[in-house]
Every structure is written in structure tokens, then in C-alpha cells.
Amino acid sequence: MSQRVAHRYSKALMDLAIERGRVDAIKADLDGIRKANTPELQRFLLSPVIQHEKKIQVFEAIFGGKILPETDAFFKLLFHKGREISINAILDAFDELYRRQKGIEIVHLTTAIPASDEIRQQVLQQLGRMQRYQGKTIQLHEKVNESLLGGFVLQMGDDLFDASIIRDLKDIRKQFVENLYIQQID
């Protein structure tokens, strides 16, 4: 299924959640469904051999009474329309709409060793000074990549700030190679 269809379904659910004043509650339902979506359940839901009614029965057995009626009705609609193959894409698209609606920005911080609380606070303070992030909530997602050797890489949407030692070494190597090439010309 295309991203366009996933976006349409997630937008329809978000519009309903806003209309009913249940954005956070529906987000919580979707997070719970995502956590319960085991590989076995995924294979069951994606099977073209299993009828939609059977999928609805299993979904009801797992989540019945544990999720809001709006969320339940939404998933029944997905099963009836044969869109269960796109549940993960729809959940991802809803997450993106939720973050936009709540003013949440995700920033990825990659370091060579786990970042200290002090480093996290400094990164968040620096980002908070940027106009792009003013009035927004920043979620810092951290990752450790020892191959950086030191420093950090910060990814903010499509922007990348690489202050790693491995990048510095590559830059130095490039300059060294270019200088050798220039010497050979003389």
C-alpha cells in the first residue's frame, strides 16, 4: 500500500480523535496495539487465506474492552477494507500526525559512548535556542556508535550536524590526499 493511503487512513483517525477530544487516548490505544503486534500476530493478520471476519474475531479477543470504541471501529474498518497489510504504515503515519499536532520534534543524537545527562541538557538547551524549535517539545533519541571514536552526530529532520572525530579524520585524510595530488602536478 502506498504512503498516500496510509496517510489518508491515519488522517481520518486523527480527525476523528480531534473531533471527539480523544487524541491522547487514541494514541495510547495505538501504542498498545503496536506493542502487542507480535510476529505471529503480524503473520496472522497479513495472511490472505484468513477471512476478514476471523481477523476481526481475533482482534476482538485480544483487544476487546481494552481500547476505545473509536479505535475498535477504526480497526474493524481496516479489516473490512482489506487494509490490514498496512497497519504498521498507518500507525507510523498517525505517530507523525500526532507529533505535529502536539508540537513534538524528534532529534537523533549519536555518540561514541553513552551521553551524560550534562551533554543531553546542553544539546537540548542549544536546540531550544534555535527558532525552529521554539515552543516545541524536543524528544531526544539516542544511539551509540563506537565507530565515531568521539564527538557526536545530530540529526534534526533532514539536517545533519556531524561533529564526530571520524569525520574530522576523513576530512584530514581528504586534505592530505589532495595535497599529494597537487605535489604530483608540480
LUMNULO-191843 format. One record per residue: residue number from 1; residue in three letters; chain; x, y, z of N, C-alpha, C, O in turn. Coordinates in Angstrom, 3 decimals, always signed. Layout:
<nodes>
pos|code|unit|n.u|n.v|n.w|ca.u|ca.v|ca.w|c.u|c.v|c.w|o.u|o.v|o.w
NUM|ala|A|X|Y|Z|X|Y|Z|X|Y|Z|X|Y|Z
...
</nodes>
This chain:
<nodes>
pos|code|unit|n.u|n.v|n.w|ca.u|ca.v|ca.w|c.u|c.v|c.w|o.u|o.v|o.w
1|met|A|+0.851|-1.181|+0.000|+0.000|+0.000|+0.000|+0.888|+1.231|+0.000|+1.964|+1.242|+0.598
2|ser|A|+0.433|+2.233|-0.658|+1.234|+3.441|-0.774|+1.178|+4.260|+0.514|+0.279|+4.107|+1.342
3|gln|A|+2.165|+5.125|+0.647|+2.198|+6.032|+1.795|+0.989|+6.949|+1.775|+0.508|+7.372|+2.826
4|arg|A|+0.499|+7.256|+0.590|-0.651|+8.146|+0.456|-1.889|+7.537|+1.137|-2.627|+8.229|+1.839
5|val|A|-2.098|+6.241|+0.919|-3.250|+5.574|+1.526|-3.077|+5.503|+3.039|-4.031|+5.731|+3.782
6|ala|A|-1.862|+5.189|+3.503|-1.605|+5.146|+4.952|-1.866|+6.516|+5.566|-2.434|+6.619|+6.653
7|his|A|-1.452|+7.559|+4.871|-1.678|+8.919|+5.367|-3.172|+9.233|+5.426|-3.634|+9.850|+6.385
8|arg|A|-3.926|+8.819|+4.418|-5.369|+9.088|+4.410|-6.069|+8.421|+5.591|-6.884|+9.048|+6.268
9|tyr|A|-5.753|+7.159|+5.835|-6.379|+6.455|+6.958|-5.972|+7.080|+8.292|-6.811|+7.284|+9.168
10|ser|A|-4.689|+7.381|+8.440|-4.235|+7.966|+9.705|-4.831|+9.357|+9.905|-5.165|+9.730|+11.029
11|lys|A|-4.967|+10.120|+8.836|-5.566|+11.454|+8.938|-7.040|+11.352|+9.324|-7.536|+12.145|+10.125
12|ala|A|-7.731|+10.377|+8.754|-9.146|+10.183|+9.110|-9.271|+9.852|+10.597|-10.161|+10.360|+11.278
13|leu|A|-8.375|+8.997|+11.098|-8.407|+8.657|+12.525|-8.043|+9.864|+13.377|-8.657|+10.086|+14.421
14|met|A|-7.062|+10.643|+12.954|-6.684|+11.838|+13.709|-7.829|+12.845|+13.729|-8.110|+13.442|+14.768
15|asp|A|-8.487|+13.037|+12.598|-9.625|+13.963|+12.551|-10.725|+13.519|+13.517|-11.317|+14.343|+14.214
16|leu|A|-10.991|+12.226|+13.552|-11.987|+11.700|+14.480|-11.546|+11.911|+15.927|-12.349|+12.299|+16.775
17|ala|A|-10.272|+11.656|+16.204|-9.733|+11.820|+17.562|-9.845|+13.276|+18.013|-10.196|+13.543|+19.162
18|ile|A|-9.551|+14.211|+17.123|-9.663|+15.638|+17.462|-11.118|+16.007|+17.689|-11.451|+16.698|+18.651
19|glu|A|-11.981|+15.544|+16.799|-13.413|+15.844|+16.907|-13.994|+15.341|+18.231|-14.820|+16.013|+18.849
20|arg|A|-13.562|+14.167|+18.657|-14.084|+13.571|+19.897|-13.282|+13.989|+21.137|-13.653|+13.638|+22.257
21|gly|A|-12.201|+14.726|+20.947|-11.378|+15.144|+22.079|-10.636|+13.997|+22.730|-10.440|+13.989|+23.945
22|arg|A|-10.222|+13.030|+21.930|-9.580|+11.826|+22.460|-8.242|+11.531|+21.783|-7.877|+10.370|+21.598
23|val|A|-7.534|+12.561|+21.424|-6.271|+12.373|+20.699|-5.287|+11.543|+21.535|-4.731|+10.563|+21.040
24|asp|A|-5.074|+11.924|+22.782|-4.101|+11.208|+23.619|-4.559|+9.782|+23.923|-3.744|+8.861|+23.961
25|ala|A|-5.854|+9.601|+24.138|-6.371|+8.267|+24.446|-6.246|+7.331|+23.243|-5.876|+6.167|+23.396
26|ile|A|-6.551|+7.834|+22.060|-6.419|+7.001|+20.859|-4.948|+6.716|+20.579|-4.603|+5.615|+20.152
27|lys|A|-4.081|+7.694|+20.813|-2.633|+7.464|+20.662|-2.176|+6.361|+21.614|-1.371|+5.509|+21.237
28|ala|A|-2.685|+6.374|+22.842|-2.336|+5.326|+23.809|-2.825|+3.959|+23.328|-2.119|+2.961|+23.470
29|asp|A|-4.041|+3.915|+22.756|-4.550|+2.653|+22.194|-3.628|+2.136|+21.099|-3.281|+0.956|+21.072
30|leu|A|-3.236|+3.028|+20.199|-2.386|+2.624|+19.078|-1.011|+2.163|+19.555|-0.438|+1.226|+18.998
31|asp|A|-0.485|+2.821|+20.583|+0.798|+2.390|+21.144|+0.675|+0.989|+21.740|+1.577|+0.165|+21.586
32|gly|A|-0.436|+0.721|+22.417|-0.673|-0.614|+22.978|-0.815|-1.673|+21.902|-0.299|-2.782|+22.042
33|ile|A|-1.508|-1.336|+20.836|-1.664|-2.280|+19.717|-0.317|-2.549|+19.062|-0.015|-3.688|+18.704
34|arg|A|+0.491|-1.509|+18.905|+1.826|-1.682|+18.312|+2.677|-2.622|+19.174|+3.377|-3.486|+18.647
35|lys|A|+2.617|-2.451|+20.493|+3.412|-3.304|+21.385|+2.949|-4.755|+21.338|+3.762|-5.671|+21.467
36|ala|A|+1.648|-4.970|+21.155|+1.108|-6.326|+21.141|+1.227|-6.991|+19.773|+0.937|-8.180|+19.639
37|asn|A|+1.644|-6.250|+18.769|+1.718|-6.763|+17.397|+2.962|-7.630|+17.238|+3.970|-7.194|+16.682
38|thr|A|+2.878|-8.860|+17.733|+3.997|-9.800|+17.665|+4.168|-10.318|+16.238|+3.267|-10.164|+15.414
39|pro|A|+5.308|-10.927|+15.942|+5.488|-11.501|+14.605|+4.405|-12.533|+14.252|+3.981|-12.621|+13.099
40|glu|A|+3.963|-13.305|+15.245|+2.923|-14.306|+14.996|+1.604|-13.632|+14.629|+0.937|-14.029|+13.674
41|leu|A|+1.234|-12.598|+15.407|+0.004|-11.859|+15.116|+0.127|-11.173|+13.761|-0.836|-11.136|+12.995
42|gln|A|+1.288|-10.637|+13.467|+1.522|-9.971|+12.178|+1.296|-10.954|+11.028|+0.627|-10.620|+10.050
43|arg|A|+1.857|-12.173|+11.141|+1.677|-13.180|+10.089|+0.203|-13.541|+9.928|-0.286|-13.698|+8.809
44|phe|A|-0.501|-13.672|+11.055|-1.924|-13.993|+11.016|-2.703|-12.898|+10.292|-3.506|-13.182|+9.404
45|leu|A|-2.461|-11.652|+10.675|-3.203|-10.535|+10.094|-2.890|-10.330|+8.612|-3.746|-9.881|+7.849
46|leu|A|-1.673|-10.658|+8.212|-1.264|-10.452|+6.821|-1.631|-11.614|+5.901|-1.506|-11.505|+4.681
47|ser|A|-2.079|-12.711|+6.476|-2.392|-13.889|+5.668|-3.585|-13.632|+4.747|-4.664|-13.267|+5.214
48|pro|A|-3.394|-13.822|+3.450|-4.518|-13.632|+2.522|-5.525|-14.781|+2.578|-6.632|-14.662|+2.052
49|val|A|-5.146|-15.890|+3.211|-6.009|-17.065|+3.292|-7.081|-16.896|+4.373|-8.183|-17.433|+4.251
50|ile|A|-6.755|-16.156|+5.419|-7.675|-15.995|+6.554|-8.691|-14.908|+6.230|-8.333|-13.813|+5.797
51|gln|A|-9.952|-15.226|+6.446|-11.048|-14.301|+6.161|-11.005|-13.093|+7.098|-10.517|-13.175|+8.226
52|his|A|-11.527|-11.974|+6.601|-11.549|-10.735|+7.378|-12.332|-10.907|+8.674|-11.947|-10.355|+9.705
53|glu|A|-13.423|-11.662|+8.636|-14.251|-11.862|+9.841|-13.456|-12.579|+10.933|-13.590|-12.251|+12.112
54|lys|A|-12.632|-13.552|+10.549|-11.809|-14.275|+11.520|-10.765|-13.339|+12.124|-10.476|-13.417|+13.318
55|lys|A|-10.201|-12.456|+11.305|-9.225|-11.490|+11.796|-9.877|-10.542|+12.799|-9.272|-10.197|+13.814
56|ile|A|-11.108|-10.123|+12.516|-11.831|-9.247|+13.444|-12.086|-9.972|+14.754|-11.947|-9.377|+15.823
57|gln|A|-12.458|-11.252|+14.691|-12.704|-12.027|+15.913|-11.446|-12.130|+16.770|-11.507|-11.966|+17.988
58|val|A|-10.318|-12.398|+16.143|-9.063|-12.498|+16.891|-8.683|-11.141|+17.470|-8.252|-11.053|+18.620
59|phe|A|-8.841|-10.086|+16.681|-8.561|-8.731|+17.165|-9.440|-8.416|+18.380|-8.961|-7.865|+19.370
60|glu|A|-10.723|-8.766|+18.300|-11.646|-8.542|+19.421|-11.234|-9.351|+20.651|-11.325|-8.863|+21.778
61|ala|A|-10.784|-10.579|+20.434|-10.365|-11.421|+21.559|-9.159|-10.822|+22.274|-9.047|-10.920|+23.496
62|ile|A|-8.267|-10.209|+21.521|-7.059|-9.636|+22.108|-7.330|-8.267|+22.723|-6.910|-7.994|+23.847
63|phe|A|-8.029|-7.410|+21.988|-8.153|-6.010|+22.404|-9.546|-5.599|+22.871|-9.728|-4.483|+23.356
64|gly|A|-10.520|-6.475|+22.733|-11.894|-6.136|+23.101|-12.001|-5.635|+24.535|-11.509|-6.281|+25.460
65|gly|A|-12.641|-4.490|+24.718|-12.808|-3.902|+26.041|-11.583|-3.183|+26.564|-11.647|-2.546|+27.615
66|lys|A|-10.474|-3.270|+25.858|-9.228|-2.637|+26.304|-8.915|-1.354|+25.534|-8.041|-0.582|+25.928
67|ile|A|-9.634|-1.137|+24.440|-9.412|+0.049|+23.628|-10.731|+0.803|+23.469|-11.811|+0.258|+23.695
68|leu|A|-10.612|+2.050|+23.080|-11.797|+2.890|+22.888|-12.661|+2.374|+21.737|-12.150|+1.736|+20.817
69|pro|A|-13.951|+2.643|+21.784|-14.825|+2.225|+20.680|-14.390|+2.811|+19.336|-14.530|+2.155|+18.304
70|glu|A|-13.861|+4.041|+19.338|-13.400|+4.659|+18.095|-12.229|+3.882|+17.494|-12.173|+3.663|+16.284
71|thr|A|-11.305|+3.473|+18.344|-10.150|+2.710|+17.868|-10.599|+1.348|+17.359|-10.139|+0.887|+16.314
72|asp|A|-11.490|+0.713|+18.092|-12.016|-0.592|+17.700|-12.717|-0.506|+16.340|-12.480|-1.336|+15.462
73|ala|A|-13.575|+0.495|+16.172|-14.298|+0.667|+14.910|-13.333|+0.938|+13.753|-13.535|+0.456|+12.638
74|phe|A|-12.288|+1.712|+14.031|-11.296|+2.012|+13.002|-10.627|+0.727|+12.506|-10.485|+0.525|+11.300
75|phe|A|-10.218|-0.138|+13.434|-9.544|-1.368|+13.026|-10.498|-2.329|+12.328|-10.089|-3.042|+11.412
76|lys|A|-11.755|-2.361|+12.743|-12.736|-3.189|+12.027|-12.886|-2.704|+10.588|-13.003|-3.508|+9.663
77|leu|A|-12.881|-1.388|+10.406|-12.944|-0.817|+9.060|-11.722|-1.239|+8.243|-11.848|-1.601|+7.073
78|leu|A|-10.540|-1.191|+8.863|-9.323|-1.624|+8.158|-9.446|-3.067|+7.685|-9.084|-3.390|+6.554
79|phe|A|-9.961|-3.936|+8.560|-10.098|-5.347|+8.191|-11.130|-5.526|+7.077|-10.901|-6.283|+6.134
80|his|A|-12.259|-4.836|+7.184|-13.295|-4.957|+6.151|-12.804|-4.450|+4.799|-13.188|-4.989|+3.761
81|lys|A|-11.965|-3.425|+4.800|-11.444|-2.858|+3.551|-10.202|-3.594|+3.044|-9.669|-3.264|+1.984
82|gly|A|-9.745|-4.590|+3.803|-8.563|-5.343|+3.389|-7.272|-4.558|+3.529|-6.320|-4.800|+2.787
83|arg|A|-7.223|-3.625|+4.466|-6.043|-2.769|+4.647|-5.156|-3.208|+5.820|-4.265|-2.469|+6.238
84|glu|A|-5.401|-4.406|+6.343|-4.599|-4.857|+7.478|-3.125|-5.004|+7.123|-2.266|-4.974|+8.004
85|ile|A|-2.836|-5.161|+5.852|-1.446|-5.262|+5.415|-0.681|-3.972|+5.705|+0.548|-3.965|+5.756
86|ser|A|-1.422|-2.889|+5.892|-0.793|-1.576|+6.069|-0.890|-1.040|+7.492|-0.687|+0.153|+7.717
87|ile|A|-1.192|-1.888|+8.435|-1.364|-1.416|+9.811|-0.125|-0.666|+10.292|-0.246|+0.421|+10.858
88|asn|A|+1.057|-1.227|+10.077|+2.274|-0.562|+10.569|+2.489|+0.795|+9.911|+2.870|+1.753|+10.584
89|ala|A|+2.250|+0.891|+8.603|+2.399|+2.171|+7.904|+1.381|+3.190|+8.416|+1.693|+4.374|+8.551
90|ile|A|+0.176|+2.730|+8.698|-0.864|+3.623|+9.223|-0.494|+4.093|+10.627|-0.666|+5.267|+10.953
91|leu|A|+0.015|+3.181|+11.461|+0.447|+3.563|+12.812|+1.583|+4.574|+12.754|+1.595|+5.537|+13.521
92|asp|A|+2.536|+4.366|+11.854|+3.651|+5.309|+11.701|+3.148|+6.677|+11.251|+3.588|+7.705|+11.765
93|ala|A|+2.225|+6.686|+10.291|+1.681|+7.955|+9.795|+0.898|+8.674|+10.890|+0.953|+9.900|+10.989
94|phe|A|+0.166|+7.915|+11.715|-0.565|+8.536|+12.822|+0.407|+9.145|+13.824|+0.180|+10.246|+14.325
95|asp|A|+1.496|+8.426|+14.117|+2.510|+8.961|+15.035|+3.045|+10.296|+14.542|+3.218|+11.229|+15.327
96|glu|A|+3.305|+10.390|+13.248|+3.803|+11.639|+12.667|+2.779|+12.756|+12.809|+3.135|+13.878|+13.169
97|leu|A|+1.518|+12.467|+12.532|+0.456|+13.470|+12.693|+0.319|+13.890|+14.160|+0.105|+15.064|+14.462
98|tyr|A|+0.444|+12.927|+15.053|+0.347|+13.208|+16.488|+1.464|+14.162|+16.917|+1.224|+15.136|+17.630
99|arg|A|+2.689|+13.867|+16.471|+3.821|+14.728|+16.841|+3.619|+16.143|+16.306|+3.881|+17.117|+17.012
100|arg|A|+3.158|+16.260|+15.073|+2.895|+17.591|+14.516|+1.820|+18.318|+15.310|+1.959|+19.502|+15.617
101|gln|A|+0.759|+17.614|+15.636|-0.364|+18.223|+16.347|+0.054|+18.676|+17.744|-0.442|+19.686|+18.244
102|lys|A|+0.957|+17.936|+18.370|+1.412|+18.245|+19.730|+2.677|+19.104|+19.757|+3.134|+19.479|+20.837
103|gly|A|+3.251|+19.422|+18.601|+4.462|+20.240|+18.554|+5.688|+19.505|+19.066|+6.538|+20.091|+19.736
104|ile|A|+5.775|+18.232|+18.750|+6.900|+17.400|+19.198|+7.867|+17.211|+18.032|+7.470|+16.810|+16.938
105|glu|A|+9.134|+17.505|+18.282|+10.184|+17.305|+17.282|+11.130|+16.209|+17.777|+11.563|+16.221|+18.929
106|ile|A|+11.439|+15.277|+16.903|+12.378|+14.210|+17.252|+13.753|+14.586|+16.712|+13.911|+14.929|+15.541
107|val|A|+14.740|+14.510|+17.598|+16.132|+14.788|+17.234|+16.941|+13.548|+17.605|+16.829|+13.034|+18.718
108|his|A|+17.751|+13.074|+16.669|+18.572|+11.885|+16.895|+19.996|+12.304|+17.249|+20.645|+13.041|+16.507
109|leu|A|+20.461|+11.826|+18.382|+21.819|+12.096|+18.852|+22.597|+10.789|+18.850|+22.232|+9.840|+19.545
110|thr|A|+23.663|+10.743|+18.074|+24.522|+9.557|+18.027|+25.873|+9.941|+18.595|+26.486|+10.919|+18.167
111|thr|A|+26.331|+9.162|+19.561|+27.611|+9.415|+20.215|+28.442|+8.135|+20.236|+27.918|+7.040|+20.036
112|ala|A|+29.739|+8.284|+20.481|+30.630|+7.128|+20.536|+30.447|+6.346|+21.838|+30.629|+5.129|+21.871
113|ile|A|+30.089|+7.048|+22.898|+29.789|+6.426|+24.192|+28.456|+7.011|+24.671|+28.044|+8.064|+24.186
114|pro|A|+27.781|+6.354|+25.605|+26.505|+6.913|+26.064|+26.677|+8.351|+26.565|+27.613|+8.666|+27.299
115|ala|A|+25.754|+9.200|+26.149|+25.818|+10.619|+26.523|+25.443|+10.791|+27.991|+24.551|+10.114|+28.503
116|ser|A|+26.133|+11.701|+28.650|+25.828|+12.004|+30.049|+24.612|+12.917|+30.114|+24.211|+13.498|+29.106
117|asp|A|+24.029|+13.043|+31.295|+22.894|+13.953|+31.481|+23.286|+15.382|+31.139|+22.487|+16.139|+30.587
118|glu|A|+24.527|+15.749|+31.470|+25.009|+17.098|+31.192|+25.043|+17.373|+29.680|+24.642|+18.446|+29.228
119|ile|A|+25.520|+16.407|+28.918|+25.576|+16.556|+27.453|+24.157|+16.657|+26.895|+23.879|+17.499|+26.041
120|arg|A|+23.266|+15.798|+27.379|+21.871|+15.853|+26.915|+21.280|+17.234|+27.158|+20.643|+17.806|+26.274
121|gln|A|+21.490|+17.767|+28.351|+20.940|+19.083|+28.685|+21.539|+20.181|+27.798|+20.826|+21.083|+27.357
122|gln|A|+22.847|+20.105|+27.539|+23.480|+21.090|+26.668|+22.905|+21.034|+25.257|+22.654|+22.072|+24.645
123|val|A|+22.694|+19.822|+24.741|+22.124|+19.667|+23.397|+20.714|+20.245|+23.372|+20.362|+20.987|+22.454
124|leu|A|+19.912|+19.911|+24.368|+18.537|+20.409|+24.420|+18.495|+21.933|+24.562|+17.642|+22.590|+23.965
125|gln|A|+19.416|+22.492|+25.353|+19.466|+23.953|+25.505|+19.832|+24.628|+24.184|+19.223|+25.626|+23.798
126|gln|A|+20.825|+24.078|+23.500|+21.241|+24.661|+22.217|+20.107|+24.577|+21.190|+19.860|+25.529|+20.450
127|leu|A|+19.431|+23.448|+21.152|+18.320|+23.294|+20.218|+17.176|+24.241|+20.576|+16.520|+24.794|+19.693
128|gly|A|+16.941|+24.423|+21.876|+15.872|+25.315|+22.334|+16.095|+26.758|+21.923|+15.142|+27.530|+21.826
129|arg|A|+17.344|+27.129|+21.680|+17.660|+28.493|+21.244|+17.409|+28.694|+19.754|+17.323|+29.828|+19.283
130|met|A|+17.294|+27.609|+19.024|+17.058|+27.702|+17.583|+15.589|+28.045|+17.332|+14.695|+27.483|+17.965
131|gln|A|+15.355|+28.952|+16.422|+13.995|+29.401|+16.138|+13.099|+28.228|+15.718|+11.914|+28.194|+16.051
132|arg|A|+13.665|+27.288|+15.000|+12.920|+26.122|+14.506|+12.252|+25.337|+15.637|+11.203|+24.727|+15.434
133|tyr|A|+12.858|+25.351|+16.827|+12.368|+24.532|+17.932|+11.685|+25.331|+19.038|+11.271|+24.754|+20.044
134|gln|A|+11.563|+26.624|+18.874|+10.948|+27.432|+19.926|+9.469|+27.080|+20.048|+8.745|+27.022|+19.054
135|gly|A|+9.040|+26.850|+21.274|+7.657|+26.489|+21.545|+7.344|+25.031|+21.266|+6.181|+24.630|+21.303
136|lys|A|+8.364|+24.236|+20.987|+8.146|+22.816|+20.682|+8.785|+21.949|+21.762|+9.690|+22.370|+22.482
137|thr|A|+8.290|+20.753|+21.841|+8.859|+19.761|+22.739|+9.847|+18.928|+21.938|+9.508|+18.403|+20.878
138|ile|A|+11.053|+18.810|+22.439|+12.088|+18.055|+21.731|+12.242|+16.696|+22.396|+12.478|+16.595|+23.600
139|gln|A|+12.104|+15.657|+21.586|+12.373|+14.294|+22.054|+13.737|+13.896|+21.513|+13.958|+13.856|+20.302
140|leu|A|+14.631|+13.608|+22.420|+15.992|+13.237|+22.044|+16.087|+11.711|+21.995|+15.951|+11.037|+23.016
141|his|A|+16.319|+11.181|+20.801|+16.515|+9.745|+20.635|+18.013|+9.501|+20.517|+18.678|+10.039|+19.632
142|glu|A|+18.523|+8.689|+21.413|+19.970|+8.483|+21.469|+20.379|+7.127|+20.922|+19.649|+6.141|+21.021
143|lys|A|+21.572|+7.114|+20.341|+22.147|+5.892|+19.806|+23.653|+5.956|+20.035|+24.256|+7.026|+19.955
144|val|A|+24.249|+4.815|+20.319|+25.696|+4.742|+20.499|+26.293|+4.044|+19.276|+25.853|+2.966|+18.879
145|asn|A|+27.307|+4.689|+18.691|+28.023|+4.130|+17.549|+29.508|+4.340|+17.817|+30.035|+5.432|+17.604
146|glu|A|+30.172|+3.302|+18.281|+31.575|+3.399|+18.679|+32.493|+3.793|+17.528|+33.587|+4.308|+17.759
147|ser|A|+32.064|+3.559|+16.299|+32.930|+3.886|+15.158|+33.119|+5.398|+14.997|+33.991|+5.823|+14.239
148|leu|A|+32.330|+6.210|+15.686|+32.523|+7.672|+15.636|+33.818|+8.093|+16.327|+34.353|+9.166|+16.046
149|leu|A|+34.317|+7.255|+17.226|+35.532|+7.468|+18.007|+35.376|+8.559|+19.070|+36.006|+8.468|+20.124
150|gly|A|+34.594|+9.541|+18.839|+34.363|+10.641|+19.768|+33.483|+11.674|+19.097|+33.187|+11.571|+17.906
151|gly|A|+33.066|+12.667|+19.856|+32.183|+13.684|+19.306|+30.758|+13.166|+19.207|+30.351|+12.281|+19.960
152|phe|A|+29.995|+13.735|+18.252|+28.596|+13.338|+18.114|+28.088|+13.675|+16.719|+28.697|+14.446|+15.978
153|val|A|+26.957|+13.074|+16.390|+26.216|+13.383|+15.169|+24.798|+13.696|+15.607|+24.189|+12.940|+16.364
154|leu|A|+24.277|+14.813|+15.127|+22.940|+15.264|+15.489|+22.106|+15.353|+14.214|+22.449|+16.090|+13.290
155|gln|A|+21.014|+14.602|+14.173|+20.132|+14.654|+13.009|+18.800|+15.249|+13.421|+18.121|+14.748|+14.317
156|met|A|+18.439|+16.339|+12.740|+17.210|+17.071|+13.023|+16.405|+17.117|+11.734|+16.587|+18.013|+10.911
157|gly|A|+15.513|+16.147|+11.561|+14.770|+16.062|+10.308|+15.727|+15.765|+9.177|+16.421|+14.748|+9.201
158|asp|A|+15.773|+16.641|+8.182|+16.673|+16.452|+7.044|+18.051|+17.060|+7.269|+18.949|+16.876|+6.449
159|asp|A|+18.227|+17.783|+8.374|+19.509|+18.426|+8.677|+20.391|+17.488|+9.487|+19.922|+16.779|+10.377
160|leu|A|+21.681|+17.501|+9.159|+22.649|+16.651|+9.848|+23.837|+17.507|+10.266|+24.411|+18.227|+9.450
161|phe|A|+24.201|+17.424|+11.544|+25.366|+18.121|+12.061|+26.330|+17.060|+12.562|+26.061|+16.387|+13.557
162|asp|A|+27.442|+16.912|+11.879|+28.411|+15.862|+12.195|+29.648|+16.480|+12.842|+30.465|+17.108|+12.169
163|ala|A|+29.773|+16.296|+14.142|+30.938|+16.788|+14.882|+31.688|+15.591|+15.470|+32.159|+15.635|+16.607
164|ser|A|+31.790|+14.529|+14.680|+32.459|+13.321|+15.156|+33.938|+13.345|+14.791|+34.350|+14.020|+13.848
165|ile|A|+34.709|+12.616|+15.537|+36.146|+12.530|+15.271|+36.397|+11.774|+13.968|+37.323|+12.104|+13.226
166|ile|A|+35.582|+10.767|+13.688|+35.773|+10.012|+12.447|+35.595|+10.919|+11.232|+36.290|+10.750|+10.231
167|arg|A|+34.679|+11.874|+11.308|+34.504|+12.822|+10.193|+35.729|+13.728|+10.087|+36.220|+13.994|+8.990
168|asp|A|+36.218|+14.198|+11.231|+37.426|+15.030|+11.207|+38.593|+14.281|+10.574|+39.344|+14.846|+9.779
169|leu|A|+38.743|+13.004|+10.932|+39.826|+12.200|+10.361|+39.656|+12.033|+8.850|+40.632|+12.081|+8.102
170|lys|A|+38.428|+11.840|+8.412|+38.175|+11.715|+6.968|+38.492|+13.028|+6.251|+39.040|+13.022|+5.149
171|asp|A|+38.146|+14.150|+6.879|+38.456|+15.454|+6.287|+39.963|+15.654|+6.182|+40.461|+16.133|+5.163
172|ile|A|+40.679|+15.289|+7.225|+42.144|+15.418|+7.213|+42.734|+14.514|+6.133|+43.639|+14.917|+5.404
173|arg|A|+42.219|+13.302|+6.038|+42.708|+12.372|+5.024|+42.476|+12.928|+3.622|+43.348|+12.851|+2.756
174|lys|A|+41.280|+13.490|+3.415|+40.954|+14.070|+2.115|+41.920|+15.211|+1.788|+42.403|+15.306|+0.660
175|gln|A|+42.203|+16.072|+2.758|+43.130|+17.178|+2.538|+44.529|+16.644|+2.230|+45.229|+17.177|+1.369
176|phe|A|+44.920|+15.607|+2.929|+46.237|+15.016|+2.706|+46.332|+14.443|+1.296|+47.331|+14.645|+0.606
177|val|A|+45.302|+13.735|+0.874|+45.300|+13.150|-0.465|+45.312|+14.251|-1.515|+46.036|+14.141|-2.505
178|glu|A|+44.535|+15.304|-1.327|+44.509|+16.410|-2.287|+45.864|+17.099|-2.355|+46.295|+17.495|-3.438
179|asn|A|+46.541|+17.251|-1.229|+47.855|+17.880|-1.237|+48.874|+17.011|-1.950|+49.733|+17.536|-2.659
180|leu|A|+48.806|+15.704|-1.785|+49.715|+14.817|-2.513|+49.470|+14.928|-4.006|+50.412|+14.905|-4.798
181|tyr|A|+48.247|+15.046|-4.382|+47.907|+15.154|-5.798|+48.467|+16.453|-6.377|+48.997|+16.462|-7.488
182|ile|A|+48.352|+17.527|-5.638|+48.882|+18.815|-6.099|+50.410|+18.735|-6.237|+50.970|+19.290|-7.182
183|gln|A|+51.080|+18.059|-5.315|+52.536|+17.934|-5.389|+52.955|+17.150|-6.630|+54.010|+17.420|-7.205
184|gln|A|+52.148|+16.196|-7.042|+52.488|+15.395|-8.215|+52.354|+16.219|-9.490|+53.040|+15.934|-10.471
185|ile|A|+51.504|+17.217|-9.505|+51.310|+18.072|-10.676|+52.546|+18.941|-10.883|+52.951|+19.164|-12.024
186|asp|A|+53.150|+19.435|-9.810|+54.300|+20.341|-9.920|+55.456|+19.684|-10.536|+56.504|+20.306|-10.702
</nodes>
